[in-house]
Amino acid sequence: MPSSALHAAATVCLRRLAVAVLACVAGFGGTAQAAEPDAWKLDPVHTRVVFAVSHAGFSSAIGTVSGSEGGLLYTPGEWDGARLVVELPITRLDLGDAGWNRAALAPNLLDGDTHPTARFVSNTVTALDPRRAEVCGDLTLRGVTRPLCMQVTANAVERHPMPPFRQTAGFSATATLSRSAHGLDAWPSMIGDTVELRIEAEATRASRSFAERLFSEAQAGPTNHDTTAPGEQP
């Protein structure tokens, strides 16, 4: 075969090889981008919300809510595609005193009998660095839905040291809300309006079906929840 023909054949082969390599790289990149974040289920035993609110300016009354349930989508070190849904059992509120608990859950404040749970559904997650993100969404409290942003830190994601040695993720978060924005406007001279929140949470790996069901229900939105400001007409 003449050298010119041999050179032409080699050139064609190299071009075809280059096209094949590029196609493989593009296919691999598309698969990586399409991969969904890991699914996690909140551990209600190791998830707790701590809140603080001014008590007539003398001190901050501090309480907790334990037993939260829900889940999240999250891949360690990657906040893209992360989502969160959590329900808080308001009736498990604890201010350290039975009288205070009854007063806080009374109809003129949290109205625990009518609204026994609060709910947060994330809308956006903005990465600050591989471990920290701002998670913003809708908080439904006492039947009123308002936006809330949390500053979230991913503490650790690893195999738990205790049996059954499940893969566990731990998070800390802080946020601030206005209680009057949710219709909790009783006792303004005794109870401050600004409520500071601190959340400590743990979650274990969950199935994809759990995540699909959880976020499908979240997408349907809350039922019988007022989204108008207190005092406004719907």
ZALOZA-333997 format. One line per field, with one value per residue (C-alpha): residue in three letters; x negated, y, z. Coordinates in nm, 3 decimals. Layout:
N
r (ALA|...)
east (X|...)
north (Y|...)
up (Z|...)
end
This chain:
234
r (MET|PRO|SER|SER|ALA|LEU|HIS|ALA|ALA|ALA|THR|VAL|CYS|LEU|ARG|ARG|LEU|ALA|VAL|ALA|VAL|LEU|ALA|CYS|VAL|ALA|GLY|PHE|GLY|GLY|THR|ALA|GLN|ALA|ALA|GLU|PRO|ASP|ALA|TRP|LYS|LEU|ASP|PRO|VAL|HIS|THR|ARG|VAL|VAL|PHE|ALA|VAL|SER|HIS|ALA|GLY|PHE|SER|SER|ALA|ILE|GLY|THR|VAL|SER|GLY|SER|GLU|GLY|GLY|LEU|LEU|TYR|THR|PRO|GLY|GLU|TRP|ASP|GLY|ALA|ARG|LEU|VAL|VAL|GLU|LEU|PRO|ILE|THR|ARG|LEU|ASP|LEU|GLY|ASP|ALA|GLY|TRP|ASN|ARG|ALA|ALA|LEU|ALA|PRO|ASN|LEU|LEU|ASP|GLY|ASP|THR|HIS|PRO|THR|ALA|ARG|PHE|VAL|SER|ASN|THR|VAL|THR|ALA|LEU|ASP|PRO|ARG|ARG|ALA|GLU|VAL|CYS|GLY|ASP|LEU|THR|LEU|ARG|GLY|VAL|THR|ARG|PRO|LEU|CYS|MET|GLN|VAL|THR|ALA|ASN|ALA|VAL|GLU|ARG|HIS|PRO|MET|PRO|PRO|PHE|ARG|GLN|THR|ALA|GLY|PHE|SER|ALA|THR|ALA|THR|LEU|SER|ARG|SER|ALA|HIS|GLY|LEU|ASP|ALA|TRP|PRO|SER|MET|ILE|GLY|ASP|THR|VAL|GLU|LEU|ARG|ILE|GLU|ALA|GLU|ALA|THR|ARG|ALA|SER|ARG|SER|PHE|ALA|GLU|ARG|LEU|PHE|SER|GLU|ALA|GLN|ALA|GLY|PRO|THR|ASN|HIS|ASP|THR|THR|ALA|PRO|GLY|GLU|GLN|PRO)
east (0.000|-0.142|-0.255|0.006|0.289|0.149|0.134|0.495|0.618|0.434|0.586|0.938|0.878|0.748|1.048|1.289|1.105|1.122|1.497|1.549|1.348|1.538|1.870|1.767|1.657|1.980|2.184|1.999|2.045|2.417|2.454|2.273|2.492|2.808|2.719|2.958|2.846|2.851|3.177|3.179|3.443|3.440|3.374|3.640|3.447|3.140|3.314|3.414|3.517|3.413|3.587|3.527|3.758|3.744|3.932|4.039|3.683|3.553|3.414|3.467|3.713|3.561|3.755|3.716|3.922|3.815|3.934|3.918|3.971|3.896|3.608|3.363|3.174|2.804|2.473|2.177|1.981|2.234|2.533|2.665|3.011|3.034|3.386|3.547|3.890|3.948|4.251|4.224|4.465|4.552|4.734|4.395|4.281|4.102|4.021|3.920|4.243|4.588|4.763|4.551|4.609|4.987|4.975|4.760|4.991|5.310|5.543|5.415|5.057|4.953|5.302|5.161|5.499|5.585|5.231|5.034|4.751|4.534|4.382|4.081|4.032|3.719|3.735|3.372|3.036|2.741|2.396|2.159|1.879|1.866|1.989|2.219|2.532|2.828|3.152|3.463|3.819|4.167|4.244|4.605|4.669|5.009|5.160|4.977|4.705|4.415|4.066|3.774|3.401|3.164|2.787|2.692|2.364|2.298|2.102|2.020|2.128|1.990|2.063|2.211|1.983|2.273|2.480|2.639|2.353|2.572|2.442|2.534|2.532|2.531|2.628|2.653|2.865|2.975|3.262|3.474|3.848|4.117|4.389|4.645|4.598|4.751|5.041|4.880|4.932|5.068|4.886|4.666|4.545|4.438|4.317|4.073|4.156|3.820|3.767|3.417|3.391|3.110|3.154|2.942|3.029|2.914|3.033|2.968|2.956|3.299|3.445|3.524|3.892|3.900|3.761|3.998|4.299|4.182|4.113|4.420|4.633|4.438|4.495|4.869|4.840|4.992|5.363|5.590|5.301|5.357|5.098|5.236|5.096|5.272|5.568|5.577|5.866|5.786)
north (0.000|0.343|0.554|0.822|0.568|0.423|0.769|0.841|0.514|0.582|0.929|0.790|0.531|0.795|1.019|0.733|0.647|1.010|1.023|0.699|0.828|1.157|0.971|0.756|1.060|1.244|0.940|0.903|1.269|1.250|0.951|1.129|1.437|1.230|1.042|1.131|1.219|0.952|0.905|0.939|0.891|1.110|0.932|1.073|0.961|1.164|1.461|1.753|2.115|2.361|2.699|3.014|3.313|3.616|3.585|3.945|4.057|3.888|3.576|3.344|3.062|2.750|2.447|2.144|1.943|1.582|1.302|1.477|1.255|1.296|1.256|1.417|1.372|1.439|1.313|1.379|1.682|1.764|1.990|1.973|1.818|1.816|1.833|1.811|1.733|1.718|1.705|1.816|1.682|2.011|1.825|1.688|2.039|2.056|2.377|2.189|2.262|2.105|2.440|2.610|2.325|2.352|2.730|2.704|2.443|2.633|2.763|3.123|3.011|2.692|2.537|2.186|2.013|2.170|2.184|1.897|1.908|2.164|2.096|2.221|2.156|2.287|2.483|2.576|2.459|2.692|2.550|2.768|2.512|2.128|2.110|2.411|2.526|2.760|2.563|2.772|2.652|2.677|2.628|2.553|2.627|2.662|2.622|2.923|2.876|3.118|3.110|3.003|2.977|2.761|2.762|2.394|2.218|1.856|1.724|1.369|1.092|0.752|0.408|0.434|0.278|0.106|-0.191|-0.226|-0.013|0.175|0.447|0.767|1.137|1.410|1.774|2.095|2.394|2.735|2.963|3.251|3.304|3.550|3.385|3.654|3.577|3.237|3.380|3.327|3.684|3.635|3.782|4.027|4.198|3.866|3.661|3.794|3.778|3.647|3.274|3.134|2.775|2.523|2.183|1.874|1.585|1.238|1.033|0.683|0.561|0.488|0.324|0.510|0.413|0.585|0.905|0.897|0.854|1.124|1.389|1.301|1.374|1.694|1.809|1.768|2.041|2.081|2.032|2.277|2.516|2.891|3.073|3.423|3.659|3.664|3.902|3.901|3.769|3.457)
up (0.000|-0.091|0.203|0.127|0.139|0.460|0.617|0.514|0.663|0.987|1.006|0.962|1.236|1.476|1.411|1.475|1.797|1.913|1.845|2.040|2.337|2.344|2.328|2.625|2.827|2.748|2.843|3.172|3.254|3.180|3.409|3.691|3.658|3.654|3.973|4.254|4.608|4.877|5.070|5.450|5.718|6.027|6.357|6.593|6.902|6.808|6.648|6.866|6.823|7.093|7.103|7.306|7.347|7.574|7.905|7.978|7.913|8.229|8.064|7.771|7.821|7.669|7.551|7.331|7.085|7.038|6.813|6.475|6.171|5.802|5.565|5.330|5.008|5.052|4.920|5.153|5.040|4.766|4.826|4.467|4.469|4.850|4.992|5.335|5.477|5.852|6.082|6.443|6.707|6.879|7.156|7.270|7.355|7.691|7.877|8.190|8.375|8.333|8.381|8.121|7.880|7.917|7.869|7.556|7.401|7.491|7.214|7.241|7.167|6.987|7.003|7.023|7.006|6.670|6.527|6.684|6.428|6.254|5.913|5.718|5.346|5.175|4.850|4.789|4.919|4.861|4.927|5.128|5.128|5.122|5.485|5.514|5.332|5.363|5.346|5.278|5.263|5.410|5.779|5.866|6.234|6.397|6.050|5.904|5.642|5.628|5.472|5.691|5.621|5.821|5.838|5.822|5.895|5.802|6.101|5.996|5.761|5.853|5.991|6.341|6.607|6.785|6.660|6.409|6.268|6.022|5.792|5.977|5.891|6.156|6.114|6.318|6.216|6.341|6.242|6.367|6.330|6.431|6.638|6.553|6.183|6.258|6.459|6.801|6.919|7.273|7.574|7.377|7.695|7.848|7.554|7.296|6.927|6.806|6.854|6.813|6.695|6.721|6.559|6.616|6.387|6.288|5.994|5.863|5.505|5.363|5.056|4.738|4.777|5.118|4.967|4.670|4.896|5.139|4.878|4.674|4.979|5.041|4.683|4.735|4.997|5.342|5.388|5.568|5.624|5.618|5.404|5.467|5.727|6.064|6.041|5.659|5.457|5.251)
end
